[in-house]
């Protein structure tokens, strides 16, 4: 099993949250990356702009191409799709900020960087980036804990800017 990033904008997060959460989609130019994802792998979901980890999705099967609109009513760009099963899907106020000290100091791609720089953002610029097993396991455990012993992270105007 491997872990991959799955990035959501605030809009696609809302659309996915309102859906049955059974399909996750990616842009056509990511098809070569999608070929590396296997049945049973996991997507670690991150909401851009808000800067929070929002969920874990388990991949069921291999990717397929489907033009049926899901995320946009016309010309949906997310046509490289996977059937997924949500392991964890959090409301925004329970989603864990990447800049939370416990998270920041643990992730391999952030712990040696200052949160005030952009040197750490490479893993989160595009979906389907492979995550180190230690990062994926840490984030899955952290997000799963939010289901049983939640910590509230209020969404404020300032928190939604990063």
Residue frames as qw, qx, qy, qz and C-alpha x, y, z in Angstrom:
[[0.000, 0.888, 0.459, 0.000, 0.00, 0.00, 0.00],
 [0.415, 0.104, 0.016, 0.904, 1.18, 3.50, -0.85],
 [0.026, -0.773, -0.425, 0.471, 0.01, 7.02, -0.01],
 [0.340, 0.340, 0.378, 0.791, -0.63, 9.79, -2.54],
 [0.056, 0.306, 0.258, -0.915, -1.77, 13.39, -2.24],
 [0.087, 0.599, 0.715, 0.349, -5.27, 14.34, -3.32],
 [0.118, -0.143, -0.167, 0.968, -5.69, 18.12, -3.39],
 [0.028, 0.721, 0.684, 0.107, -9.03, 19.83, -3.04],
 [0.032, 0.333, -0.001, 0.942, -9.83, 23.49, -3.53],
 [0.267, 0.122, 0.581, -0.759, -12.48, 24.84, -1.16],
 [0.632, 0.243, -0.144, -0.722, -15.01, 24.42, -4.00],
 [0.643, 0.168, -0.719, -0.205, -14.13, 20.84, -4.89],
 [0.080, 0.053, -0.844, 0.528, -14.02, 20.00, -1.17],
 [0.463, 0.162, 0.362, -0.793, -17.62, 21.23, -0.82],
 [0.700, 0.260, -0.390, -0.539, -18.74, 19.35, -3.94],
 [0.479, 0.169, -0.857, 0.087, -17.07, 16.13, -2.80],
 [0.095, -0.015, 0.733, -0.673, -18.50, 16.53, 0.72],
 [0.598, 0.204, 0.172, -0.756, -22.04, 16.79, -0.70],
 [0.643, 0.273, -0.611, -0.372, -21.54, 13.71, -2.91],
 [0.950, -0.264, -0.071, -0.149, -21.61, 10.05, -1.88],
 [0.248, -0.787, 0.563, 0.043, -17.78, 10.36, -1.73],
 [0.898, 0.019, 0.439, 0.033, -17.34, 7.33, -3.93],
 [0.725, 0.517, 0.178, 0.419, -15.37, 8.87, -6.82],
 [0.305, -0.778, 0.140, 0.531, -12.25, 11.04, -6.76],
 [0.694, 0.650, 0.231, 0.205, -11.10, 12.70, -9.96],
 [0.458, -0.537, 0.272, 0.654, -7.91, 14.17, -11.40],
 [0.369, 0.754, -0.186, -0.511, -6.98, 16.14, -14.49],
 [0.910, 0.412, 0.008, -0.042, -6.26, 14.36, -17.77],
 [0.411, 0.736, -0.488, 0.228, -2.56, 15.32, -17.75],
 [0.385, -0.534, 0.667, -0.349, -2.19, 13.28, -14.54],
 [0.945, 0.102, -0.098, -0.294, -3.11, 9.99, -16.21],
 [0.641, 0.418, -0.591, 0.256, 0.52, 8.77, -16.24],
 [0.088, -0.378, 0.664, -0.640, 0.70, 9.32, -12.49],
 [0.765, -0.112, 0.195, -0.603, -2.68, 7.64, -11.99],
 [0.841, 0.248, -0.467, -0.116, -1.26, 4.47, -13.60],
 [0.312, 0.362, -0.741, 0.472, 1.04, 4.09, -10.57],
 [0.479, -0.238, 0.447, -0.717, -1.85, 4.01, -8.08],
 [0.324, 0.004, -0.939, -0.117, -2.96, 0.51, -7.11],
 [0.652, -0.492, -0.431, -0.383, -6.04, -1.01, -5.53],
 [0.744, -0.491, -0.366, 0.267, -5.79, -0.51, -1.76],
 [0.409, 0.165, -0.142, 0.886, -3.53, 2.57, -1.94],
 [0.178, -0.766, -0.524, 0.326, -4.69, 5.64, -0.05],
 [0.225, 0.650, 0.143, 0.712, -5.22, 9.25, -0.97],
 [0.359, -0.473, -0.428, 0.681, -4.30, 11.72, 1.76],
 [0.156, 0.766, 0.468, 0.411, -6.56, 14.69, 1.13],
 [0.353, -0.332, -0.165, 0.859, -5.46, 18.30, 1.59],
 [0.198, 0.875, 0.439, 0.038, -7.49, 21.45, 1.13],
 [0.464, 0.238, 0.066, 0.851, -5.55, 24.20, -0.57],
 [0.095, -0.631, -0.082, -0.765, -5.98, 27.83, 0.52],
 [0.687, -0.654, -0.020, -0.317, -7.21, 26.63, 3.92],
 [0.254, 0.592, -0.711, 0.282, -4.01, 24.61, 4.38],
 [0.610, -0.293, 0.565, -0.473, -5.59, 21.63, 6.14],
 [0.123, 0.098, -0.975, -0.156, -5.59, 17.85, 5.95],
 [0.586, -0.028, 0.066, -0.807, -9.21, 16.83, 5.43],
 [0.906, 0.016, 0.196, -0.375, -9.37, 13.10, 4.83],
 [0.221, -0.342, 0.887, 0.217, -8.14, 9.68, 3.80],
 [0.804, 0.324, -0.026, -0.498, -9.67, 7.82, 0.84],
 [0.548, -0.237, 0.785, 0.166, -8.90, 4.18, 0.07],
 [0.381, 0.409, -0.537, -0.632, -8.61, 3.37, -3.62],
 [0.718, 0.123, 0.649, -0.219, -10.85, 0.59, -4.92],
 [0.769, 0.491, 0.379, 0.152, -9.58, -0.69, -8.25],
 [0.495, -0.054, 0.294, 0.816, -7.67, 1.09, -11.01],
 [0.137, 0.474, 0.038, -0.869, -8.34, 4.44, -12.60],
 [0.405, 0.503, 0.714, 0.271, -10.80, 4.96, -15.43],
 [0.041, -0.029, 0.198, 0.979, -11.70, 7.84, -17.73],
 [0.041, 0.650, 0.758, -0.026, -15.20, 9.28, -17.39],
 [0.128, 0.261, 0.178, 0.940, -16.41, 12.59, -18.85],
 [0.336, -0.698, -0.602, -0.193, -19.64, 12.65, -16.80],
 [0.004, 0.646, -0.212, 0.734, -19.74, 15.96, -14.89],
 [0.638, -0.451, -0.566, 0.263, -19.13, 15.59, -11.15],
 [0.447, -0.424, -0.233, 0.752, -17.12, 18.59, -9.96],
 [0.086, 0.351, -0.151, -0.920, -18.13, 21.10, -12.67],
 [0.630, 0.453, 0.484, -0.403, -21.45, 21.11, -14.54],
 [0.705, 0.707, -0.020, -0.058, -19.78, 21.74, -17.91],
 [0.596, 0.628, -0.417, 0.274, -16.39, 20.53, -19.13],
 [0.749, -0.636, 0.180, -0.042, -15.44, 18.87, -15.84],
 [0.345, 0.736, -0.581, 0.044, -11.62, 18.71, -15.94],
 [0.370, -0.427, 0.780, -0.268, -11.41, 15.86, -13.40],
 [0.835, 0.246, -0.224, -0.438, -11.96, 12.94, -15.79],
 [0.516, 0.276, -0.787, 0.196, -9.21, 10.57, -14.58],
 [0.623, -0.467, 0.132, -0.614, -11.17, 8.87, -11.81],
 [0.263, 0.136, -0.922, 0.250, -10.90, 6.30, -9.10],
 [0.676, -0.543, -0.390, -0.310, -13.58, 4.57, -7.08],
 [0.198, 0.361, -0.623, 0.665, -12.75, 5.31, -3.45],
 [0.589, -0.584, -0.558, -0.030, -13.99, 4.48, 0.01],
 [0.095, -0.779, 0.254, -0.565, -13.71, 7.24, 2.61],
 [0.632, -0.135, -0.634, 0.425, -11.70, 6.12, 5.63],
 [0.236, -0.565, -0.372, 0.697, -11.85, 9.61, 7.16],
 [0.174, 0.557, 0.351, 0.732, -13.60, 12.75, 5.87],
 [0.308, -0.427, -0.489, 0.696, -13.59, 15.76, 8.17],
 [0.065, 0.937, 0.337, 0.062, -15.64, 18.93, 8.40],
 [0.402, 0.723, -0.153, 0.541, -13.52, 22.04, 7.87],
 [0.342, -0.790, 0.281, -0.424, -13.35, 22.93, 11.56],
 [0.875, -0.367, 0.314, -0.004, -11.97, 19.46, 12.37],
 [0.807, 0.509, -0.085, 0.288, -9.52, 19.38, 9.46],
 [0.702, -0.556, 0.026, 0.445, -5.96, 19.55, 10.76],
 [0.231, 0.952, -0.173, -0.101, -3.83, 22.56, 9.79],
 [0.847, 0.326, -0.206, 0.366, -0.50, 21.72, 8.19],
 [0.206, 0.641, -0.354, 0.649, 1.07, 24.46, 10.29],
 [0.774, -0.591, 0.017, -0.224, -0.03, 22.80, 13.54],
 [0.115, -0.757, 0.638, -0.081, 3.26, 22.30, 15.40],
 [0.706, -0.177, 0.680, -0.087, 2.78, 18.54, 15.89],
 [0.798, 0.531, 0.284, 0.017, 2.14, 18.12, 12.16],
 [0.336, 0.906, -0.256, 0.042, 4.79, 20.55, 10.96],
 [0.240, -0.704, 0.663, -0.087, 7.53, 19.03, 13.12],
 [0.742, -0.074, 0.663, -0.071, 6.71, 15.48, 11.98],
 [0.777, 0.594, 0.198, -0.069, 6.23, 15.57, 8.20],
 [0.752, -0.112, 0.299, 0.576, 9.40, 14.84, 6.25],
 [0.405, 0.507, 0.343, 0.679, 8.79, 17.69, 3.80],
 [0.167, -0.886, -0.151, -0.406, 8.02, 20.39, 6.39],
 [0.738, -0.622, -0.153, 0.213, 10.07, 19.66, 9.52],
 [0.632, -0.199, 0.104, 0.741, 13.27, 21.24, 8.21],
 [0.183, 0.481, 0.347, 0.784, 11.52, 24.28, 6.71],
 [0.054, 0.205, 0.381, -0.900, 10.13, 27.49, 8.09],
 [0.270, 0.609, 0.741, -0.084, 6.35, 27.81, 7.72],
 [0.112, 0.825, 0.068, -0.550, 7.01, 31.34, 6.45],
 [0.010, -0.458, 0.659, 0.596, 8.73, 30.08, 3.28],
 [0.820, 0.315, -0.031, -0.477, 7.41, 28.18, 0.28],
 [0.153, 0.519, -0.834, -0.103, 10.26, 25.65, 0.20],
 [0.331, -0.029, 0.901, -0.280, 8.04, 22.93, 1.64],
 [0.607, 0.377, 0.226, -0.662, 5.11, 23.28, -0.80],
 [0.230, 0.370, -0.771, -0.464, 6.41, 20.96, -3.54],
 [0.051, 0.125, 0.988, -0.069, 4.45, 17.93, -2.30],
 [0.197, 0.591, 0.663, -0.415, 1.26, 19.99, -2.28],
 [0.129, 0.432, -0.286, -0.845, 1.39, 21.69, -5.66],
 [0.588, 0.169, -0.539, -0.579, -0.36, 18.87, -7.51],
 [0.862, -0.180, 0.291, -0.375, -2.32, 15.74, -6.70],
 [0.983, 0.168, -0.073, 0.009, -0.96, 12.21, -6.96],
 [0.196, 0.702, -0.612, 0.308, 2.41, 13.02, -5.45],
 [0.803, -0.150, -0.562, 0.130, 3.72, 9.97, -3.62],
 [0.387, -0.791, 0.274, -0.387, 4.09, 10.51, 0.13],
 [0.196, 0.374, -0.856, 0.299, 6.67, 8.78, 2.29],
 [0.580, -0.331, -0.738, -0.095, 5.10, 5.86, 4.13],
 [0.348, -0.268, -0.573, 0.692, 5.93, 7.51, 7.47],
 [0.153, 0.052, 0.009, -0.987, 4.12, 10.70, 6.43],
 [0.525, -0.178, -0.560, -0.615, 1.08, 8.82, 5.14],
 [0.558, -0.305, -0.752, 0.172, 0.83, 6.61, 8.21],
 [0.193, -0.194, -0.426, 0.863, 1.23, 9.59, 10.55],
 [0.290, 0.001, -0.137, -0.947, -1.47, 11.59, 8.74],
 [0.570, -0.241, -0.682, -0.390, -3.87, 8.63, 8.60],
 [0.473, -0.322, -0.705, 0.419, -3.51, 8.06, 12.36],
 [0.071, -0.153, -0.241, 0.956, -3.85, 11.77, 13.09],
 [0.400, -0.068, -0.317, -0.857, -6.96, 12.21, 10.97],
 [0.571, -0.271, -0.760, -0.152, -8.52, 8.99, 12.29],
 [0.317, -0.253, -0.620, 0.672, -8.03, 10.29, 15.83],
 [0.170, -0.006, -0.013, -0.985, -10.10, 13.33, 14.85],
 [0.550, -0.253, -0.594, -0.529, -13.09, 10.99, 14.49],
 [0.667, -0.383, -0.626, 0.125, -12.84, 9.60, 18.03],
 [0.458, -0.630, -0.265, 0.568, -11.20, 12.43, 20.00],
 [0.415, 0.717, 0.275, 0.488, -11.68, 15.56, 17.91],
 [0.332, -0.437, -0.105, 0.830, -9.77, 18.80, 18.30],
 [0.316, 0.862, 0.395, -0.024, -11.59, 21.82, 16.95],
 [0.425, -0.154, 0.234, 0.861, -9.63, 24.14, 14.63],
 [0.272, 0.770, 0.397, -0.418, -11.95, 27.11, 14.05],
 [0.498, 0.403, 0.431, 0.636, -12.02, 28.43, 10.52],
 [0.090, -0.797, -0.180, 0.570, -11.36, 32.15, 10.59],
 [0.484, 0.871, -0.018, -0.079, -10.74, 34.68, 7.87],
 [0.079, -0.792, 0.600, 0.080, -7.02, 34.51, 8.69],
 [0.595, -0.204, 0.776, 0.045, -6.89, 30.67, 8.69],
 [0.722, 0.517, 0.459, -0.009, -8.50, 30.54, 5.26],
 [0.290, 0.911, -0.233, -0.177, -5.82, 32.74, 3.76],
 [0.056, -0.646, 0.756, 0.092, -3.02, 30.16, 4.01]]
